[in-house]
Amino acid sequence: MRAIRAFFESIGQSVLSFFTALGGMMVLLFQTLVWGLRPPYRFSLFFIQAESIGVGSLFIVALTGLFTGMVFAEQSNYAFGLFGAEGLTGATVTLSLTRELAPVLTALMVTGRSGSAMTSELGTMRVTEQIDALTTMAVNPIQYLVVPRITASTLMVPALCMVFNVVGVMGAYGVSVVFGDQSAGTFIDRTRYLVDPIDIWSGAVKATVFGTVIALIACFRGFYASGGSKGVGLATTEAVVTASIAIFILDYFLTVLLLI
């Protein structure tokens, strides 16, 4: 009887913790929107974060995009070759990259690199009372620390997603045309005929949402971290796991919404 009671209590505690964190994130997002519209506008902080997220993640995103496009082209060439339709490889890879793979994989790369860095930075500032010092100096910590990070992530993740698309298609072109038997005309013509601008824009919309969610979760976990260095490490792990799961869940609902 005690085991059953403890089981249901743990479920209830988990549900309560989830909705408490979700509510805290919504409050932080609202505060970010309010403080983001109020002066002073610290553009230098925004550019520092944009460089850290965008330029800092450029290599790993491009590398991921290149090999994703190459691998997907190899698999598509094999599958379409079973019924003599290798000419569809370019369009299939491009559609898959622009609509799904590029926004999701870009967001996961940014989560692992920049999201964890955001949480650890803010968490360290929290446990060493630097955030409290900002408040003492009449500097709003949300406007100074959170607004630049969320704004930069919201703008940089879709930009990185576009880089992923370009490099991924180049990788597919190399595998199919340069090192394969497919003609360049077939690859390009089928891609131009079957891929529409809306396919690229739908991926950009997803990446924009993912960028906001990554920074929001990372900042929330770091901003309210506690328990010293151990607490900062735990908050960083929770931020990466939560953001990764949120990306996959949001991807499904955004896909359904954008296909209507």
N, C-alpha and C positions, 0 to 999 in steps of 0.2 A: 504493500500500500504506500509505503514511504517512497519507494522507487518511482511509482507512477506519479505521485504528487511532485517529486523533484523534477521528473521529466516535463510535466506540464508547466511547472514554475520556470524552468529554463527556457521553454518555448515562449512563455509570456514575457520573460525578461528580454529575450532576443528581439521580439516584436516591439516592445517598448523602447529598447535602445535604437532600433532602426528608425522609428517614427520621431524619436527625440533628435537624432542626428539629422534626419530629413528636414525637420522643422528648423533646426539651427542653421542649416545651409540656406533655406529659403529666406530666413531673416538676414543672413550675411549677404545674400544676393540683393535683397532689397536695399540694405545699407550701402552696398557697393554702387547701385544705380543712383541713389540719392547723393552720396558723396562724390561720385564721378561727375555730376553735373555742377557741383559747386566749386568756385575758385578757392585757393589757387590751383591752376592747372600745371602740374609738374611733368612737362613733356620729357625732360631728361630721364626721369625714372622710367617712363614708358619705353623710351628708346633703349635703355639698358636691358630691360626685360625682353623687348622684341629681339634684340641682338642675341641674348642668351637662349631664347626659345627657338627663334628662326634660324639664325646663322649657326648656332651651336648644334642644332639637330639636323642641319642640311646634309652632312655627309652620311649619317646613319640612315636617314630617310631615303636619300638617293640610292644608296647601296641596297637597301631593302627593296626599293622599287625596281631596280635593275634585275635582281635575281628573281623577284616575283614574276616579272614579265617574261623572263627567259624560261623559267620552270613551267609557267602556265602555257607558254607557246609550245614547249616540247610535249606536254600532256595533250594539248588541243590537236597538234599535228598527228599524234598517235591515234587519238580517238576519231578525229574526222577522216584519217586515212583508212579506217576500217570500211568506210562506205564512200570513199573517193570524194570527199568534200573539204580537202585541205585549204581551199581558197577562203573558207570562212574563219580561218584561224585569227587573222588580224582583227576583224570586226568583233569576234568573240572575246579576245583578250582585252581589247580596248573597252568594250562594254563592261566587262567584269571589273576592270581596274577603275574606271571612272565612277561607276555606280556603287561599288561595294568595297573592293580590296583596298583602293587608295585611301579613302577616308578612315576606314577601320584600322588598317595597319599603321598609317601615319599617326593616328591618335594613340595607338598602343606604344609606338616608339617614343612619342613625346611624353606619355605618362611615365614610362620607365626612366627617361632621362631628366626631363624638366619638372615633371610633377613631383617626383621624389625629392628633387633639389629644393623646390618651393617649400615642401612640408618640413624638410630638415632645417632650412634657413629660418623659417618663421618659428618652428618649434624651439630651436636654439635661442632665438631672441626672446621667446616667451619664458623659458625656464631660467634664463639669465637676467630676466626683468628688464630687458631693453625696451620691450613694448610698453611696459608700465612707465619707463622713463620718458618715452615719447608723449604719453598722455600727460605726464607731469609738466612737460615743456609746452603744453597746449597745442600739440600736433596730433591730429586725429590719426590713429594707427591704421584704420581701415582705408582712409583716403591716401595715406602715405605708402602703405605696404600692399594692401589687397587690390585696390583699383588698378594700379599699373600692371600687376601680374595677370589679372583676369582680362583686362583690355588687350594686352599683348598676346595672350594665348588665343583669344577669340579671333584675332586678325592673322596671326602667324600660322596656325594649324591649317586653315584652308589654303594659304600660300604654299605651305609645304606639301599639301595634298596635290596641288597642280604640278609641283616638281616631280612628285611620285608618278603622276600620270605620264608626263613626258618621258621620263627615264624608263618607266616600265614598258611603254610602247616601243621605245628605241631598242630595248632588250628583246622584245618579241620580234621586231623587224630583223634584228641581227640573227636570231635563231632561225627564223622562217625564210628570209631572203638571202642574207649574206652567207650564212653557213648551211642553209637548207636549199630545197629545190623549187621553192615558190618564187614566182616572178614578182618584181616590185610593183608592177601595174596592178596585178590581181590583189595584192595585199592592200595597196592604197585605195583602189577603187571600191573594193568591198567595204573597207572601213568608212570611207566617205559616204557611201550609200546607206549603211545601216546604223551609223552613230550620229545622233542628233545633239545639238547644243544643250538640250534639256538634260541629257545624260550626264554631261559635265557639270551643269549647274546643280543637279540633285546631289552629286557627290560633294560639291562645295558647301551646300546647305548643311549636309551631315557633318562635314568637318568643322564648320563654324559652331554648331551645337556642341560637338565633342570638345572643341577647344575651350568653350565656356565651362563645361562640366568638369573637365580635367582640372582647370585652375581653381574652380570653386571648391571641389572636394579637397584638393591639395592645400589650399589656403585655410579651409575650415579645420582640417586635421592639425595643421601646424599652428594656427592662431590660438587654438584652445588646447594645445598639448600640455601635459603635466607629468611630473614624476622624474625629472632630471633627464640624463642622457638615455636611460632605458625607456622612458616615456616617449622621447623624441624618435627613437628607433622604432618603437611600436606604432606610433602615429604615422611614420613614413610607410611602414609595411601596410597598415590599414588603408592609407590613401591610395597606394598603387593597386591593391586588390579591389577596393571599392570602385575606383575609377575604371579599371579594366572590365569589371562586371557591368557597370553602368553603360559603358560603350556598347557592349553586345546587346543589352536589353534595349537601349535607345535605338540601336541600329534596326532592330526588327520593327519597332513602331514607326520610325521615320520612313523605312522602306514601304510599309503599308500605306502611310499617309501620302508619300510622294508618288505612289502608283495610282492613286485615285484620279 
